């Protein structure tokens, strides 16, 4: 019998690493109508369709199956429990989910490693933005802007859901969305790599238009009501704000993200 090497001493094959990288770019969409709309979009690269064995024939389910056949998309059938583990939302998946290959959706480490080190980069990061409509609108603005991408933690923000996809007007599948398990650790890592960290704030802040930073930068936007959390704020190098008039204290986080995405230099 051959002893197994510890995981930290194991060498993964190039084929395994290639497959792992491919799967890291998948976005899973659930719900009958959202999946149907995705399948009807010929520009999207659909990897797999997942169906619950308990689905009854007829109606929209048959439409989904028909389009999958026409597009030669692999269809897998699962028990209800298995499908809920794929969709991660058993209450709303309606027995249907599909995987979409999105080149810009990836772990942040992977993206940073592949970028030109000489080029100055601008990212927007979200800390505790839990409203799905706000998240979708932010994705849309960042995707349309000169920003390099959106840094999105896997916990503490709204999940990628049909509401987010709808609010993003489909730009979720086109944009650069960089995932991280911990926003604190990701920001610490980026800071070590020379990024400046700027938190958006309405107090004692430098106006965004006056900011002059030559290095790569991450702008951190906080929760809709509480702003940037204390542990994230302690990492930031600058407090940046958008001057308000007529007694208005702040803007909606999605509006703020749009202003930053299009005007930050």
C-alpha positions, -999 to +999 in steps of 0.1 A: +000+000+000+013+035-009+012+061+018-007+092+008+011+125+009-002+153+031-023+178+011+004+205+015+030+181-002+007+168-029+013+180-065-019+185-085-018+175-121-021+202-148-053+186-160-068+188-124-057+225-121-072+233-155-105+217-145-105+235-111-099+268-128-128+262-152-152+254-123-141+285-104-157+306-132-192+290-130-222+310-118-253+290-108-287+304-116-318+289-101-356+292-106-376+283-137-381+317-153-345+329-147-331+296-161-354+298-191-342+334-198-306+324-195-311+294-218-327+317-244-297+340-244-275+325-271-245+346-261-242+329-227-221+298-224-242+272-205-222+244-189-249+222-174-287+222-166-298+206-133-333+193-129-351+177-099-364+143-106-396+153-089-404+180-116-437+173-134-437+175-172-454+203-191-452+241-191-420+259-185-401+228-175-407+213-210-396+246-226-364+244-206-357+208-216-364+216-253-340+245-254-313+224-236-317+197-263-315+223-291-283+238-276-268+204-268-265+213-231-258+185-207-288+178-184-284+162-150-312+149-129-311+150-091-330+142-060-347+173-044-320+174-017-292+171-042-306+199-063-310+221-032-272+217-025-265+229-060-288+259-060-282+267-023-318+279-022-343+251-018-372+275-012-368+293-045-351+270-070-384+254-082-365+223-090-343+239-117-308+253-118-280+258-144-243+266-145-231+294-167-194+299-175-184+335-169-148+343-176-148+374-154-163+356-123-133+342-104-113+341-072-095+374-067-061+358-063-065+342-098-074+376-113-046+395-096-020+369-107-030+373-143-031+411-145-003+433-158+017+444-128+026+477-145-009+488-151-026+509-124-058+492-113-090+504-097-114+481-078-145+486-058-151+463-028-183+458-009-186+454+028-220+442+041-241+453+011-271+430+017-298+445-006-301+424-038-312+453-059-283+475-048-259+447-055-273+442-090-272+479-098-236+481-085-225+452-107-241+469-137-223+502-130-189+487-123-192+465-155-200+496-176-173+517-161-135+520-165-130+501-132-112+468-134-137+449-113-158+444-082-144+426-051-172+406-035-169+385-003-188+352-003-204+360+031-219+392+045-233+405+012-264+396-008-262+362-026-261+360-064-298+355-069-324+360-096-331+395-081-295+404-084-293+392-119-324+411-129-312+443-112-278+439-130-297+437-164-277+406-172-243+423-168-234+399-140-224+375-167-202+400-185-184+418-157-153+411-136-164+399-102-136+388-079-147+365-051-130+363-017-139+342+014-128+370+038-128+407+027-104+415+056-078+390+044-082+400+008-077+437+015-047+429+037-032+409+008-039+436-017-024+462+006+008+441+008+009+441-030+009+479-031-028+488-033-041+518-014-073+512+004-100+540+004-132+538+024-162+558+014-173+580+043-194+611+050-172+622+079-138+639+078-133+627+042-113+639+013-136+648-016-134+622-043-126+648-069-095+659-049-081+625-044-047+620-060-034+585-057-008+572-082-008+535-070-035+509-076-065+514-053-095+497-038-125+518-029-145+501-001-183+508+001-201+498+033-235+486+044-266+506+034-272+518+069-241+514+089-213+521+064-179+504+064-174+481+094-148+490+120-124+461+112-123+471+075-121+508+083-090+502+104-072+488+073-080+518+051-054+545+042-079+572+032-114+583+039-131+595+007-164+613+004-188+628-021-197+664-010-234+668-002-256+699-006-289+710+009-286+691+041-285+656+024-263+633+045-255+605+021-264+587-012-277+553-019-248+528-020-255+519-056-255+555-066-223+561-047-207+530-064-217+544-098-201+578-091-169+562-079-168+537-108-170+564-134-151+593-118-123+578-097-089+584-111 
